[in-house]
Amino acid sequence: MRSRFMTGTAPMTLSVAPRKQLLDTRLEVSGGQRLAGELRVSGAKNSALVLMAACLLTRDTLRLRNVPPLTDITAMGEILAALGVRVTRSGDTIDLDGESITRAAPPYELVNSLRASFFCIGPLLARMGTAQVPLPGGCQIGSRPVVEHVKGLKALGAQVTIEHGVVTASVPGRGHRLTGGHIHLDCPSVGATETLMMAAALADGETIIDNAALEPEVIDLAGLLTAMGARVQGAGTPTITIDGVQELHAADYAVIPDRIEAGTFLLAAAITRSSLTVGPVIPEHLGAVLTKLEEAGCLLHQDGTDLHISASEIRALDLRTMPFPGFPTDLQAPFMSLLATANGTSLVVENIFENRLQHVAELQRMGASIRMQGNTACIEGVARLSGAPVHGTDLRASAAMVLAGLAAEGVTTVRGLEFLDRGYAHLEDKLNAVGARIRRLGDPA
Ligand code: UD1
């Protein structure tokens, strides 16, 4: 019988932009400017990354629109190309032609640069019956285990071993097809839910995922899979049911707007006590964030897919990060920059990742008054932050530094742009267009 895993030479047609080599690249933020105007939100990075991996489920071409121009997207394109996918990018549209997958093992050097590359394991296993993916390992914000992903794949009939840092998975038996199963996630992991949805889409029979993540990116993936011919129900609720189909087909699909970028822009207005219009947004994706902004004293007004925000006095408040629909961990650092300038004392509790408060030390360098105990930060608002050289220790911490710089007296030099550029498309250009004064220095031309 012909193996589902074909060998051969990978068609490496890859027209994604090359990643820039980063030297001492930094942003110089001259603080104290009022902002005014309109900020446009790009497609969601976290959705786009998983939707790209879904191309491995079909021999047809997947067209994704509203894909943000980010280094993480380029990295994912390179990983898919290494597996044999033809990747063609034009503006914010990306075509992924997975007709001839030639490898089921993305190379470590590429995977190592992008945790989200672990998403490949589900679709590879479902289509090829085999996958070898290096463990993504930890990152700046925590250990990032994949126990739930592996447990779920086993429940779908995969044999999985982890040796020498590589997860090797295969489906035994005739046809090498996964079989539907009942999966209960111990925690509602976004990545595990997405991996298992993709795996189950091509499994024989029905799969039920209980305690599934509720995040909008999960619903977006369900939307794409459905457009490709999958049968998915319940995405956005704790129980997702997937009725496996024999094969999936081509689709043309637009990525949802990035709720974290939108939240960052709203916070840019708040921290500079300005008025801005931010769009497009899906307000339900930002529920907890909008509630907290209102609690802080911001005025919000929805106009179709645009949100108008206006800020003057900012009140202190307490917030704790939670899985969706709770307050997103990805906006905890940016919101803390705002609270550092609020009237009164705020408490911020990080419940999702164990090491996601490293920005506290950097904010303190800018004059913020913050005390830490475990995963809790107690922030006493100060009248004014002062510009300083700071380092963004992860993607969202870098954004928090830029926001703090917008409000600070003098110049803030933000390093750590290799993180920032992973998740924010042309951040300084967008902010400068509404009145910020940010210069990028040290970038190789
Ligand atoms: C995704 C997002 C990330 C966001 C996070 C939480 C992408 C590419 N990244 O990451 O930006 O901050 O959701 O909203 O979409 N956990 C386990 N065991 C597992 C898996 C996870 O204990 O097997 C724990 C993690 O340690 C963490 C929590 O679950 O404490 C949430 O992790 P998860 O939802 O899996 O986050 P990611 O999918 O990695």
Boltz pocket constraint, residues with backbone or C-beta under 6 A from the ligand:
constraints:
  - pocket:
      binder: B
      contacts: [[A, 46], [A, 47], [A, 49], [A, 116], [A, 142], [A, 143], [A, 144], [A, 145], [A, 146], [A, 147], [A, 148], [A, 149], [A, 187], [A, 188], [A, 189], [A, 190], [A, 191], [A, 192], [A, 213], [A, 217], [A, 328], [A, 329], [A, 330], [A, 351], [A, 352], [A, 353]]
      max_distance: 6.0
